Amino acid sequence: MTPKKAHPSQQPRKQLTGGAHSGGRRVSTFGAWLEGARLRTLPLAIVPVLLGTGEAHASARPTEWQWLLALGCLAVALFLQIGVNYANDYSDGIRGTDDFRVGPPRLTGSGLAKPEHVKRAAFICFGIAAVVGLALVIATAHWWLLVVGAAAIAAAWFYTGGKHPYGYYGLGEVFVFIFFGLVATAGTLFIQRGVVTTNGWLLAVAAGLFSCAVLMVNNIRDIEQDRLARKRTLAVLIGDRAARISFAVMALAPFVVAAMFYITIPATVFSFGALLLIAPAVIITLMADESKDLVLALKLTSLGALVYALGIAIPLMLPTVY
């Protein structure tokens, strides 16, 4: 009897021709690194900065200097996001987790780049974020924020890095909520205002929920492969159906916050336009069987979060509209 051929997703990515080809298709060096940066996740870095800056402008008259602080916060968030994407690529690749992966090839697991180069790229991004963060601390004299920044970089690395990565024990959503939601939004507001308002915390919760939703749908896509690799994400621990329902709750709950803002700031009604992207993402995630559909849901959620943030932040920045 002819042995059953293994599914392509179960073939170690390292067997692919390193650097030049992937599955018979030529991959450019630039394109591979761009894919490794996972640009579709970058709106999640922009969202908390937009929301935090919007609240900062709503509760205090903006200045030119304040805009520079906001841009600094944006740079920190973006480079942390890109850094964690490269760090995950490196750590999952050397652990063999990506040997079972379905989807676009990773830099490390596919042999498209040397592991040490991917690791170096991650730490370069972390370094840039640290330098800009230090400049913000010096400018505002809030020295205790150095501890917060160091914790954020450590969380970015140990998500899949180190001997006991917390992302392998179902804690990914917890840390994403804290650092890409609460810390990023409240931190942006605090850098500009020196205080964090109640509204700021509400917006931070909304940002965190969107980030958790994107991570959840990503892990739903990889749930079978992660089981094979013994990567115990929250999706793996609670099961496919519960994970899909959790995604729906995470993606829709921020609109409760939007409704609270609409009561006092009617112009924030535009944030509900994000439902044109979020609602299809929820439907797709609840019903989809193919990984490509879940990738689409991820993209829709990420873009929907950005539309949501713009719909709230712009009215807050332009108080004359309400």
C-alpha positions, 0 to 999 in steps of 0.5 A: 500500500502506498503511504498516505502523503502528509498534508502540505501544512504538516511539512516542515517549512525549513524544507523549502528552498531558502531565500529564493523560493517558497513552494515553487514560487519566487519570493523577493527579499523585500516582499518576504520582509514586508510580509514578515512585518504583518502590515495588516496588524499595524492599524492596531498600533494606530488605534490606541494612539488615536483614541488617547490623543483624541481624549487628550485634545478633548480635555485640554487645549492642544498645542504644537508640542502636544502633537509632537508627543502624539507622533512620538507615541505613534512611533513607539506603538508602530515599532513595538508592533513590528518588533513583536511580529518579527519576534514571533516569526523568529521564536515560532520558527526556531521552536518548530511551531511553524512546521505545521502552519497554514498560511503565508510562509514565515521568514524563519520557518520557511528559510526565507531569512536566517533566524539571527537576521529576523531576531536582529530585526525584532531587536532593532525595532524594539531599540527604536521604540525604546529610544523614542520612548526615552525621548518622551520620558525626558520631554515629560519628566515622567521617569517612572514610565521607563519601567512601563516601557521596559515591561512592554518590550519584555512582554513583546519578546516573551509572548513567544520567546524565552523558555516559557512563552506566555503565548503558549499558555493561553495568556496572549489575549491578557497581555495584548489587552493590557499592553496594546489596549490599556497601556498604549491608550492610557499611556498616550493620554498620560504623556500628553495630559499628565492624567488619565481620565475616566473616558480615557480608560473606557477608550483603552478598554475598547482598543484592548478588545479590538486587539484581543479580537484580532489575536483570537481570530488569528489563533482560530485559523491556526487552532489545529496546527497549534494543537499539533505544535503543542502551542496552547493558545486561548483558542486551543484551550477553550475550543473552536466554537467557544473561541469564535463566540469569544471573538464576536464578543470582543469585536462587538463590545467596543460599540458599547463604549461608542454608545456611551460617547454618543450620548454626550458627543453625538458626532461620534456616531460615525464610529458605528460605521466600523460595523460595516467591517466588523459585522461581516468579520463576525459573520465570517468567523462564526461560519467560516471553514477555510483559513483564507476566510479567517484571514479576511476576517482578521483584516476586516477587524483590524481595519474596522478598529481603525475606522472606529478610532477615527470615528471617535477621535476626530470629533474629540479633536474637533470639539466644535463639531459637537 
